[in-house]
Amino acid sequence: MTSREHALESARRLVAERFPDATAAWLSGSVVLGGATSTSDLDITVLQASGGAHRESLQYDGWPVELFVHTADSVRHYVAKDRDRRRPTMARLVSGGEMLLDVDGSGAALVAECTAAVAAGPPALEGSALELARYGLTDLLDDLVGGGPPAIMAAVAVEVWREATELLLAVEGRWSGTGKWLVRELEAHDAVAGSTYAPRLLAALRAALDGDPGPLVVVADEVLDLAGGRLWAGFRLGGDAPVSPASPRSGG
């Protein structure tokens, strides 16, 4: 039995034991997508007809498991929240998962909805949000060029890599992510666009960590040019007004 087959068998058994009334379930993650390692876990999404949404971490049959328990309405709620933050976590757990069961067709219906949500992409980054992203990366580049202790420069270089990647994906209308998912999104963009940002940014980050920030500055400036260029002088961002406490009622 392959690792993938073992994962599917364990996931089906867990769902049957813990959620006998589940209407649908999916197994997602590296075990399904490929690239699983010795520490990969099983991401199992369970759909129920009613009840509250929750997540839970546990060990089962030798696997670390992340459980995501939802109703159809809570899935839609989190798909909408994820769209606003430009990270399609919930939609991908469903659309990119291996179906474990679908009792009444509700699972297939949600797969169609989530697949469409992923394909539609995130909202455009514009206005003050775009200006803030340009300003943040510009400020980091100034710090990177200015120099400093190695530990601080390493931290700044990593942030330049991350913010440049996020800005590139945003201006190209692509989803973003964190950790390995940010790299996957960047590589997916390269594959579609025929660009080489993923390897170039990685090589530039390594050079910066070795003390040469030049290549990272070059690539980050390329990304900034796509977004309108560097922005520092003249940047302004309004703040939130504090909420005033309610005035005490006067006696009659």
N, C-alpha and C positions, 0 to 999 in steps of 0.2 A: 504494500500500500504506500503510495506517495504521500509526502507531507501535506499536499493540498487535499488529497482524498481523506486523510486522517482528520484534517481540520474541518472539512465539511461534515464528516460523520460525527465528530465531537460536537459541532455547533448544532446539528439537527437534534442530537440527543439532549443537549442542554435545554434547547427551546422546548422540547416535548416534556421534559421533567419540570422545568420552572414555570412555563407558560402554556399550560394545556389548552387555554382558551384563546391563544394568539390567532389572529386572522392572517398574518403574513410575517415573514422574517427574512433577513438578508445577512450574508456574511461578506464583509468588506475588508479592506486593508491589503497589506503587502502579500499575504498568503494567497489572495485572489488575483491581485494586480501583477504580481511578480516582484522579485527582489527581496523576498523574505529572508530574514536572518535568524540566528539562534535565539534572539530576544523578541522576535515579532509576536504580536498578540493577535487575538481574534476580535475583530470589531463586529459585534452582532447587534443589528437593529431589529427590534421586535415591535410589531404593530398590534395593538389591542383595540377593541371596539369602544372601550371606555376606560376611565381612570386617568391619573395624572402622569405627566412625563417625568422620567428620572434617568440618571445614568449610574452605573455601578461597576466597580472593578472587583474581579475575583479570580481564583484559580479553579480550573476544571479540566480533568483528564490530562493533566500535565501541561495545559496551556494557560498563559495569562489571558484573561478575557475582559474586554470592555463592552458592557451592555448598555444599549441606548433604547429605552422603552418609551413608546409613543402611541398616540392616537393619530388618525389622519389629520385632525385639526392642529395638533401640536407639531407635526412634521411641517405643515404649511407655515405655521408661525415661525419656526426656526429657519426655514428656507428664506422667508422674507427678511428676518434679522440678519442672516448671513449675507444676503445680497447687499444690505446697507454697509456691511463691513468688508465687502469685496472678497469674502472667503466662503466658497460654496460647500462647507463641511457637510451639512445635513443632506443637501441634494445629492452629493457624491456618495454618501453612505448608502443611499437607496439606489440611485441610477447606476452606480458602478459596482454594486454588490451582486453576489451570487444568490439567487432566490432559493431560500430553504423551504418555504411553504407559502401557499397562497390559497386559503380556504374558499374565499368568496369573490375573488377577482379584485379586491381592494388593493392588493399588492401591485398587480399589474397597472392599475390606474395610477397609483402613486409613482411608479417607475416612469410612466409617460410624463407626468407632471414635472418630476424632478429632472428628467432628461431635457425637457424643454427649458427649464430654468437654467440649467448649466449651459445649454447652447445659446441662450439669450445673452449671457455675459452680464457683467456688473454695470451699474449706472456710470455714466460719464463722470470723470473727475474734472471739475470746472470751478470757476469762481474762486471764492476764498479758500476752498479746500485745495485747489491746484496751487494757488499762491503760497499757501502754508507748506506744501510739499517742496516746492522750489526753494523757498526760503530755508527750510530745514536742511536740505542737502547742500545749499550754498554755504551755510554757516559751518557745516561739518567739513567742507572742503577747505575753508579758511583755516580751521583748526588743524587739518591734516598737513597743509603746506607750512603752517607756522612751526610745526615741530614740537617736541617735548619729550618727557621720559618715555622709554620704550613701552611700558605697560599701558600708559595713556594713549600713545599713538596706535597701539594694537587695537584698543577698544574703539578708537575713532575710525580706524580703517574698516573694521567689521561693520560699524554703523553706516559708513559710506557705501559699502557693498550692499547692505540690506536696503537702504533707502533708495539707492540708484536702481536696484532691481524692482522694488515696489513701484517707483515712479515710472519706469519703463513699461511695466505691465499695465499700469493705469492708463497711460497715454495711448497705448496700443489697444485698449479696450479688452484686456485680458483679466482673468481672475488672479488674485494674489493668494498668499498663504503664509504659513510660518514654518520654520525649520526645513525639513526635507521637502515639504509641499511647496515652499517658495522656489526651491531649486527645480522641482518637477514642472512647475508652471513656467519658469523661465526656459527650460529645455523644450517644453511644448511649443512655446512661442517661437523659438529658434527653428524648430522643425517646420512650422507653418510658414514663417517669414523668410526662411533661408538665411537667417542671420547667425552670428556666432557670439552672441552676448554672454551666454553661460560660460564657455571656456575662457573668453577674454576677461570677464569679470573675476573669475577664479584665479587666473594667472596674475591679474593686476593686484588682487588681494594678497596673494602670496608674496609678490614683490614688495608691497607696502609693509607687510609683516617682517620682511627682511631688511627694511629700512629705506626702500625706494618708493615713495608715494606717487612718482610721476605717472606710471601707466594707469593707476586707479583714477587719478585726476582727469586724465585724457578720456577714459571711457565714461566717467560720471558726467563730464561736460558734454559728451555726445548725447547722453540721455537728457540732460537739462536743455540742450538745444531743441530736442523734440518737443519739450514742454513749454518753450518760450524763453529759455536761457536762464542764467543765474538771476537771482532776485535777493537783494539785501536792502540797499538804500531805497527808501520810499515804501517799504513794506509796512502795512498797518493791519492789525487784526483787532476787531472789537471784542470786548469781554462781556460776560454775562452779568446782568444787573443782579445784585443781591436781593433776595426775597425779604421784604419788610415783615416783621412780626405783626400779627393782627393786633389792632388797637383794642384795649380793654373796653368793654361796654360801660357806659356811664349809667349810674343808677337813676331811676325815674322818680 
